[in-house]
């Protein structure tokens, strides 16, 4: 049976920096690598909101991206 081995976690903050002519949001993002794999959703939310407090942009979204290696036996 195959197993998934968590190899890495990245944390992405998406900010709304304005609106275009059609009224759609203009987004930019910042990705943090080497995030602890054991981090909980609450911990990442707290970190993301703290980081967003240091910017003038509006926090639009927080994303956690896990990478796994699939191992067969």
KEDRENKE-106415 format. One record per atom (N, C-alpha, C, O, CB): residue in three letters; atom name; x, y, z. Coordinates in steps of 0.02 Angstrom, whole numbers, m for minus. Last residue first. Glycine has a CB too. Example, Ala and Ser with C-alpha at 12.3 -4.5 7.8 and 13.67 -1.06 7.14 Angstrom:
2
{code:SER, site:N, east:642, north:m112, up:354}
{code:SER, site:CA, east:684, north:m53, up:357}
{code:SER, site:C, east:645, north:2, up:394}
{code:SER, site:O, east:670, north:57, up:402}
{code:SER, site:CB, east:704, north:m30, up:286}
{code:ALA, site:N, east:660, north:m284, up:390}
{code:ALA, site:CA, east:615, north:m225, up:390}
{code:ALA, site:C, east:660, north:m165, up:390}
{code:ALA, site:O, east:712, north:m166, up:423}
{code:ALA, site:CB, east:565, north:m224, up:452}
END
This chain:
73
{code:UNK, site:N, east:267, north:22, up:m83}
{code:UNK, site:CA, east:303, north:m30, up:m46}
{code:UNK, site:C, east:323, north:m87, up:m90}
{code:UNK, site:O, east:354, north:m135, up:m66}
{code:UNK, site:CB, east:260, north:m56, up:10}
{code:UNK, site:N, east:288, north:196, up:m125}
{code:UNK, site:CA, east:258, north:130, up:m133}
{code:UNK, site:C, east:298, north:78, up:m96}
{code:UNK, site:O, east:357, north:88, up:m81}
{code:UNK, site:CB, east:252, north:112, up:m208}
{code:UNK, site:N, east:257, north:361, up:m77}
{code:UNK, site:CA, east:302, north:304, up:m74}
{code:UNK, site:C, east:263, north:239, up:m82}
{code:UNK, site:O, east:211, north:230, up:m50}
{code:UNK, site:CB, east:341, north:303, up:m7}
{code:UNK, site:N, east:248, north:524, up:m124}
{code:UNK, site:CA, east:210, north:462, up:m122}
{code:UNK, site:C, east:259, north:404, up:m127}
{code:UNK, site:O, east:297, north:398, up:m175}
{code:UNK, site:CB, east:158, north:459, up:m180}
{code:UNK, site:N, east:275, north:669, up:m33}
{code:UNK, site:CA, east:307, north:620, up:m76}
{code:UNK, site:C, east:267, north:555, up:m68}
{code:UNK, site:O, east:254, north:533, up:m12}
{code:UNK, site:CB, east:383, north:610, up:m58}
{code:UNK, site:N, east:191, north:826, up:m28}
{code:UNK, site:CA, east:201, north:758, up:m4}
{code:UNK, site:C, east:237, north:717, up:m56}
{code:UNK, site:O, east:230, north:728, up:m116}
{code:UNK, site:CB, east:135, north:725, up:15}
{code:UNK, site:N, east:166, north:990, up:29}
{code:UNK, site:CA, east:194, north:946, up:m23}
{code:UNK, site:C, east:207, north:878, up:8}
{code:UNK, site:O, east:232, north:873, up:65}
{code:UNK, site:CB, east:260, north:976, up:m54}
{code:UNK, site:N, east:40, north:1109, up:64}
{code:UNK, site:CA, east:81, north:1053, up:86}
{code:UNK, site:C, east:104, north:1013, up:26}
{code:UNK, site:O, east:67, north:1003, up:m22}
{code:UNK, site:CB, east:42, north:1008, up:135}
{code:UNK, site:N, east:2, north:1270, up:84}
{code:UNK, site:CA, east:17, north:1223, up:30}
{code:UNK, site:C, east:65, north:1170, up:56}
{code:UNK, site:O, east:124, north:1185, up:69}
{code:UNK, site:CB, east:47, north:1260, up:m32}
{code:UNK, site:N, east:m121, north:1376, up:142}
{code:UNK, site:CA, east:m69, north:1329, up:163}
{code:UNK, site:C, east:m60, north:1279, up:106}
{code:UNK, site:O, east:m109, north:1249, up:83}
{code:UNK, site:CB, east:m88, north:1293, up:231}
{code:UNK, site:N, east:m166, north:1546, up:129}
{code:UNK, site:CA, east:m165, north:1479, up:99}
{code:UNK, site:C, east:m107, north:1439, up:128}
{code:UNK, site:O, east:m52, north:1464, up:137}
{code:UNK, site:CB, east:m159, north:1483, up:22}
{code:UNK, site:N, east:m278, north:1680, up:152}
{code:UNK, site:CA, east:m221, north:1643, up:179}
{code:UNK, site:C, east:m224, north:1572, up:151}
{code:UNK, site:O, east:m277, north:1542, up:149}
{code:UNK, site:CB, east:m221, north:1642, up:258}
{code:UNK, site:N, east:m332, north:1834, up:75}
{code:UNK, site:CA, east:m337, north:1761, up:84}
{code:UNK, site:C, east:m273, north:1735, up:115}
{code:UNK, site:O, east:m219, north:1764, up:107}
{code:UNK, site:CB, east:m350, north:1726, up:16}
{code:UNK, site:N, east:m324, north:1972, up:91}
{code:UNK, site:CA, east:m378, north:1944, up:50}
{code:UNK, site:C, east:m388, north:1870, up:65}
{code:UNK, site:O, east:m445, north:1846, up:67}
{code:UNK, site:CB, east:m364, north:1955, up:m24}
{code:UNK, site:N, east:m282, north:2110, up:184}
{code:UNK, site:CA, east:m274, north:2038, up:179}
{code:UNK, site:C, east:m335, north:2008, up:145}
{code:UNK, site:O, east:m391, north:2018, up:168}
{code:UNK, site:CB, east:m263, north:2006, up:249}
{code:UNK, site:N, east:m241, north:2261, up:107}
{code:UNK, site:CA, east:m294, north:2223, up:140}
{code:UNK, site:C, east:m281, north:2148, up:130}
{code:UNK, site:O, east:m269, north:2126, up:73}
{code:UNK, site:CB, east:m364, north:2242, up:113}
{code:UNK, site:N, east:m88, north:2354, up:141}
{code:UNK, site:CA, east:m135, north:2318, up:97}
{code:UNK, site:C, east:m184, north:2278, up:138}
{code:UNK, site:O, east:m172, north:2261, up:196}
{code:UNK, site:CB, east:m96, north:2272, up:48}
{code:UNK, site:N, east:8, north:2402, up:220}
{code:UNK, site:CA, east:m48, north:2448, up:207}
{code:UNK, site:C, east:m101, north:2415, up:164}
{code:UNK, site:O, east:m154, north:2444, up:152}
{code:UNK, site:CB, east:m23, north:2511, up:173}
{code:UNK, site:N, east:75, north:2289, up:345}
{code:UNK, site:CA, east:69, north:2316, up:277}
{code:UNK, site:C, east:11, north:2365, up:273}
{code:UNK, site:O, east:m31, north:2369, up:318}
{code:UNK, site:CB, east:59, north:2258, up:226}
{code:UNK, site:N, east:71, north:2231, up:467}
{code:UNK, site:CA, east:130, north:2270, up:452}
{code:UNK, site:C, east:128, north:2302, up:382}
{code:UNK, site:O, east:174, north:2338, up:363}
{code:UNK, site:CB, east:191, north:2226, up:457}
{code:UNK, site:N, east:m38, north:2150, up:472}
{code:UNK, site:CA, east:m42, north:2212, up:509}
{code:UNK, site:C, east:18, north:2258, up:496}
{code:UNK, site:O, east:15, north:2317, up:513}
{code:UNK, site:CB, east:m47, north:2197, up:582}
{code:UNK, site:N, east:4, north:2036, up:410}
{code:UNK, site:CA, east:m36, north:2083, up:370}
{code:UNK, site:C, east:m44, north:2150, up:406}
{code:UNK, site:O, east:m54, north:2201, up:373}
{code:UNK, site:CB, east:m105, north:2054, up:355}
{code:UNK, site:N, east:66, north:1972, up:517}
{code:UNK, site:CA, east:107, north:1997, up:461}
{code:UNK, site:C, east:68, north:2049, up:421}
{code:UNK, site:O, east:96, north:2100, up:400}
{code:UNK, site:CB, east:129, north:1939, up:415}
{code:UNK, site:N, east:m48, north:1940, up:593}
{code:UNK, site:CA, east:5, north:1983, up:622}
{code:UNK, site:C, east:48, north:2013, up:566}
{code:UNK, site:O, east:64, north:2072, up:569}
{code:UNK, site:CB, east:49, north:1942, up:671}
{code:UNK, site:N, east:m116, north:1856, up:507}
{code:UNK, site:CA, east:m147, north:1920, up:525}
{code:UNK, site:C, east:m96, north:1967, up:556}
{code:UNK, site:O, east:m100, north:2028, up:547}
{code:UNK, site:CB, east:m205, north:1908, up:574}
{code:UNK, site:N, east:m22, north:1751, up:499}
{code:UNK, site:CA, east:m42, north:1788, up:439}
{code:UNK, site:C, east:m74, north:1855, up:456}
{code:UNK, site:O, east:m59, north:1905, up:423}
{code:UNK, site:CB, east:m91, north:1747, up:399}
{code:UNK, site:N, east:m16, north:1705, up:631}
{code:UNK, site:CA, east:44, north:1731, up:599}
{code:UNK, site:C, east:25, north:1774, up:539}
{code:UNK, site:O, east:54, north:1828, up:529}
{code:UNK, site:CB, east:91, north:1673, up:578}
{code:UNK, site:N, east:m150, north:1662, up:648}
{code:UNK, site:CA, east:m122, north:1714, up:691}
{code:UNK, site:C, east:m60, north:1746, up:660}
{code:UNK, site:O, east:m52, north:1807, up:661}
{code:UNK, site:CB, east:m104, north:1685, up:759}
{code:UNK, site:N, east:m154, north:1561, up:549}
{code:UNK, site:CA, east:m199, north:1619, up:545}
{code:UNK, site:C, east:m173, north:1677, up:587}
{code:UNK, site:O, east:m173, north:1734, up:565}
{code:UNK, site:CB, east:m270, north:1598, up:569}
{code:UNK, site:N, east:m59, north:1472, up:597}
{code:UNK, site:CA, east:m47, north:1506, up:534}
{code:UNK, site:C, east:m92, north:1566, up:525}
{code:UNK, site:O, east:m71, north:1617, up:498}
{code:UNK, site:CB, east:m57, north:1457, up:476}
{code:UNK, site:N, east:m124, north:1432, up:716}
{code:UNK, site:CA, east:m58, north:1464, up:718}
{code:UNK, site:C, east:m43, north:1502, up:654}
{code:UNK, site:O, east:m17, north:1558, up:657}
{code:UNK, site:CB, east:m3, north:1412, up:731}
{code:UNK, site:N, east:m241, north:1374, up:663}
{code:UNK, site:CA, east:m245, north:1432, up:708}
{code:UNK, site:C, east:m178, north:1469, up:711}
{code:UNK, site:O, east:m177, north:1531, up:710}
{code:UNK, site:CB, east:m266, north:1410, up:778}
{code:UNK, site:N, east:m188, north:1265, up:593}
{code:UNK, site:CA, east:m223, north:1318, up:556}
{code:UNK, site:C, east:m228, north:1381, up:599}
{code:UNK, site:O, east:m221, north:1436, up:573}
{code:UNK, site:CB, east:m294, north:1294, up:535}
{code:UNK, site:N, east:m23, north:1224, up:657}
{code:UNK, site:CA, east:m96, north:1216, up:652}
{code:UNK, site:C, east:m125, north:1273, up:612}
{code:UNK, site:O, east:m92, north:1324, up:599}
{code:UNK, site:CB, east:m128, north:1213, up:723}
{code:UNK, site:N, east:130, north:1152, up:608}
{code:UNK, site:CA, east:91, north:1213, up:620}
{code:UNK, site:C, east:17, north:1199, up:610}
{code:UNK, site:O, east:m4, north:1167, up:562}
{code:UNK, site:CB, east:114, north:1269, up:573}
{code:UNK, site:N, east:212, north:1048, up:574}
{code:UNK, site:CA, east:167, north:1037, up:630}
{code:UNK, site:C, east:121, north:1097, up:644}
{code:UNK, site:O, east:78, north:1093, up:687}
{code:UNK, site:CB, east:206, north:1020, up:693}
{code:UNK, site:N, east:300, north:1095, up:481}
{code:UNK, site:CA, east:246, north:1050, up:458}
{code:UNK, site:C, east:193, north:1040, up:511}
{code:UNK, site:O, east:136, north:1025, up:496}
{code:UNK, site:CB, east:275, north:983, up:437}
{code:UNK, site:N, east:350, north:1262, up:479}
{code:UNK, site:CA, east:347, north:1199, up:517}
{code:UNK, site:C, east:287, north:1158, up:495}
{code:UNK, site:O, east:231, north:1184, up:492}
{code:UNK, site:CB, east:345, north:1213, up:592}
{code:UNK, site:N, east:401, north:1323, up:321}
{code:UNK, site:CA, east:354, north:1328, up:377}
{code:UNK, site:C, east:354, north:1261, up:413}
{code:UNK, site:O, east:357, north:1209, up:381}
{code:UNK, site:CB, east:282, north:1349, up:354}
{code:UNK, site:N, east:480, north:1344, up:208}
{code:UNK, site:CA, east:509, north:1315, up:268}
{code:UNK, site:C, east:466, north:1326, up:330}
{code:UNK, site:O, east:492, north:1338, up:384}
{code:UNK, site:CB, east:578, north:1343, up:280}
{code:UNK, site:N, east:420, north:1500, up:138}
{code:UNK, site:CA, east:439, north:1430, up:134}
{code:UNK, site:C, east:466, north:1408, up:202}
{code:UNK, site:O, east:474, north:1448, up:248}
{code:UNK, site:CB, east:492, north:1419, up:79}
{code:UNK, site:N, east:292, north:1610, up:103}
{code:UNK, site:CA, east:344, north:1593, up:152}
{code:UNK, site:C, east:357, north:1519, up:148}
{code:UNK, site:O, east:311, north:1478, up:155}
{code:UNK, site:CB, east:322, north:1615, up:224}
{code:UNK, site:N, east:242, north:1724, up:m20}
{code:UNK, site:CA, east:246, north:1655, up:2}
{code:UNK, site:C, east:305, north:1645, up:49}
{code:UNK, site:O, east:360, north:1670, up:36}
{code:UNK, site:CB, east:252, north:1608, up:m58}
{code:UNK, site:N, east:127, north:1846, up:m57}
{code:UNK, site:CA, east:192, north:1835, up:m28}
{code:UNK, site:C, east:192, north:1764, up:0}
{code:UNK, site:O, east:147, north:1746, up:38}
{code:UNK, site:CB, east:209, north:1888, up:28}
{code:UNK, site:N, east:37, north:1924, up:m194}
{code:UNK, site:CA, east:46, north:1875, up:m141}
{code:UNK, site:C, east:119, north:1873, up:m117}
{code:UNK, site:O, east:165, north:1895, up:m152}
{code:UNK, site:CB, east:24, north:1806, up:m165}
{code:UNK, site:N, east:m95, north:2031, up:m249}
{code:UNK, site:CA, east:m25, north:2012, up:m249}
{code:UNK, site:C, east:m15, north:1966, up:m190}
{code:UNK, site:O, east:m54, north:1967, up:m142}
{code:UNK, site:CB, east:23, north:2075, up:m245}
{code:UNK, site:N, east:m235, north:2081, up:m351}
{code:UNK, site:CA, east:m206, north:2042, up:m297}
{code:UNK, site:C, east:m130, north:2035, up:m305}
{code:UNK, site:O, east:m105, north:2032, up:m361}
{code:UNK, site:CB, east:m238, north:1973, up:m293}
{code:UNK, site:N, east:m367, north:2185, up:m378}
{code:UNK, site:CA, east:m298, north:2173, up:m399}
{code:UNK, site:C, east:m263, north:2140, up:m339}
{code:UNK, site:O, east:m262, north:2168, up:m285}
{code:UNK, site:CB, east:m261, north:2240, up:m422}
{code:UNK, site:N, east:m540, north:2145, up:m404}
{code:UNK, site:CA, east:m483, north:2158, up:m359}
{code:UNK, site:C, east:m416, north:2143, up:m393}
{code:UNK, site:O, east:m410, north:2095, up:m431}
{code:UNK, site:CB, east:m489, north:2117, up:m296}
{code:UNK, site:N, east:m637, north:2232, up:m526}
{code:UNK, site:CA, east:m610, north:2170, up:m501}
{code:UNK, site:C, east:m549, north:2185, up:m457}
{code:UNK, site:O, east:m512, north:2232, up:m470}
{code:UNK, site:CB, east:m591, north:2121, up:m559}
{code:UNK, site:N, east:m685, north:2343, up:m590}
{code:UNK, site:CA, east:m707, north:2332, up:m522}
{code:UNK, site:C, east:m683, north:2266, up:m492}
{code:UNK, site:O, east:m706, north:2246, up:m439}
{code:UNK, site:CB, east:m780, north:2334, up:m519}
{code:UNK, site:N, east:m631, north:2372, up:m710}
{code:UNK, site:CA, east:m693, north:2334, up:m711}
{code:UNK, site:C, east:m719, north:2319, up:m641}
{code:UNK, site:O, east:m770, north:2285, up:m634}
{code:UNK, site:CB, east:m683, north:2269, up:m750}
{code:UNK, site:N, east:m511, north:2433, up:m681}
{code:UNK, site:CA, east:m563, north:2473, up:m712}
{code:UNK, site:C, east:m631, north:2439, up:m711}
{code:UNK, site:O, east:m683, north:2472, up:m712}
{code:UNK, site:CB, east:m544, north:2491, up:m782}
{code:UNK, site:N, east:m465, north:2357, up:m520}
{code:UNK, site:CA, east:m453, north:2376, up:m590}
{code:UNK, site:C, east:m513, north:2416, up:m617}
{code:UNK, site:O, east:m559, north:2431, up:m580}
{code:UNK, site:CB, east:m439, north:2314, up:m634}
{code:UNK, site:N, east:m414, north:2402, up:m356}
{code:UNK, site:CA, east:m466, north:2377, up:m400}
{code:UNK, site:C, east:m449, north:2400, up:m471}
{code:UNK, site:O, east:m423, north:2454, up:m481}
{code:UNK, site:CB, east:m536, north:2403, up:m379}
{code:UNK, site:N, east:m289, north:2346, up:m235}
{code:UNK, site:CA, east:m329, north:2395, up:m271}
{code:UNK, site:C, east:m382, north:2361, up:m312}
{code:UNK, site:O, east:m395, north:2301, up:m306}
{code:UNK, site:CB, east:m285, north:2438, up:m316}
{code:UNK, site:N, east:m228, north:2244, up:m171}
{code:UNK, site:CA, east:m191, north:2307, up:m174}
{code:UNK, site:C, east:m229, north:2362, up:m211}
{code:UNK, site:O, east:m205, north:2418, up:m217}
{code:UNK, site:CB, east:m125, north:2296, up:m207}
{code:UNK, site:N, east:m255, north:2115, up:m65}
{code:UNK, site:CA, east:m289, north:2156, up:m115}
{code:UNK, site:C, east:m256, north:2225, up:m113}
{code:UNK, site:O, east:m256, north:2259, up:m62}
{code:UNK, site:CB, east:m367, north:2160, up:m102}
{code:UNK, site:N, east:m144, north:1977, up:m41}
{code:UNK, site:CA, east:m167, north:2044, up:m23}
{code:UNK, site:C, east:m204, north:2076, up:m82}
{code:UNK, site:O, east:m187, north:2065, up:m140}
{code:UNK, site:CB, east:m107, north:2088, up:m3}
{code:UNK, site:N, east:m113, north:1822, up:27}
{code:UNK, site:CA, east:m137, north:1857, up:m33}
{code:UNK, site:C, east:m167, north:1923, up:m10}
{code:UNK, site:O, east:m210, north:1925, up:34}
{code:UNK, site:CB, east:m190, north:1813, up:m73}
{code:UNK, site:N, east:14, north:1722, up:87}
{code:UNK, site:CA, east:m32, north:1776, up:103}
{code:UNK, site:C, east:m49, north:1812, up:39}
{code:UNK, site:O, east:m5, north:1830, up:0}
{code:UNK, site:CB, east:m1, north:1825, up:155}
{code:UNK, site:N, east:55, north:1554, up:110}
{code:UNK, site:CA, east:47, north:1609, up:62}
{code:UNK, site:C, east:m5, north:1659, up:86}
{code:UNK, site:O, east:m61, north:1640, up:105}
{code:UNK, site:CB, east:26, north:1581, up:m8}
{code:UNK, site:N, east:172, north:1439, up:158}
{code:UNK, site:CA, east:117, north:1481, up:183}
{code:UNK, site:C, east:114, north:1542, up:138}
{code:UNK, site:O, east:163, north:1577, up:128}
{code:UNK, site:CB, east:127, north:1501, up:258}
{code:UNK, site:N, east:218, north:1267, up:138}
{code:UNK, site:CA, east:226, north:1338, up:120}
{code:UNK, site:C, east:163, north:1375, up:142}
{code:UNK, site:O, east:108, north:1347, up:145}
{code:UNK, site:CB, east:239, north:1347, up:44}
{code:UNK, site:N, east:301, north:1122, up:189}
{code:UNK, site:CA, east:242, north:1164, up:195}
{code:UNK, site:C, east:260, north:1235, up:177}
{code:UNK, site:O, east:312, north:1261, up:198}
{code:UNK, site:CB, east:212, north:1161, up:267}
{code:UNK, site:N, east:355, north:954, up:147}
{code:UNK, site:CA, east:363, north:1026, up:156}
{code:UNK, site:C, east:298, north:1063, up:159}
{code:UNK, site:O, east:246, north:1039, up:135}
{code:UNK, site:CB, east:405, north:1054, up:100}
{code:UNK, site:N, east:329, north:818, up:150}
{code:UNK, site:CA, east:398, north:840, up:141}
{code:UNK, site:C, east:408, north:915, up:152}
{code:UNK, site:O, east:464, north:937, up:164}
{code:UNK, site:CB, east:422, north:822, up:72}
{code:UNK, site:N, east:239, north:685, up:210}
{code:UNK, site:CA, east:239, north:758, up:207}
{code:UNK, site:C, east:311, north:783, up:204}
{code:UNK, site:O, east:350, north:770, up:250}
{code:UNK, site:CB, east:202, north:790, up:267}
{code:UNK, site:N, east:212, north:545, up:121}
{code:UNK, site:CA, east:258, north:573, up:170}
{code:UNK, site:C, east:262, north:648, up:160}
{code:UNK, site:O, east:284, north:672, up:108}
{code:UNK, site:CB, east:329, north:540, up:165}
{code:UNK, site:N, east:92, north:426, up:95}
{code:UNK, site:CA, east:110, north:495, up:80}
{code:UNK, site:C, east:152, north:521, up:137}
{code:UNK, site:O, east:132, north:519, up:195}
{code:UNK, site:CB, east:46, north:539, up:69}
{code:UNK, site:N, east:104, north:259, up:33}
{code:UNK, site:CA, east:100, north:306, up:88}
{code:UNK, site:C, east:120, north:375, up:64}
{code:UNK, site:O, east:160, north:382, up:18}
{code:UNK, site:CB, east:146, north:284, up:147}
{code:UNK, site:N, east:26, north:112, up:m37}
{code:UNK, site:CA, east:64, north:174, up:m43}
{code:UNK, site:C, east:53, north:218, up:18}
{code:UNK, site:O, east:1, north:216, up:51}
{code:UNK, site:CB, east:45, north:212, up:m107}
{code:UNK, site:N, east:42, north:m59, up:0}
{code:UNK, site:CA, east:0, north:0, up:0}
{code:UNK, site:C, east:45, north:62, up:0}
{code:UNK, site:O, east:96, north:64, up:34}
{code:UNK, site:CB, east:m48, north:0, up:61}
END
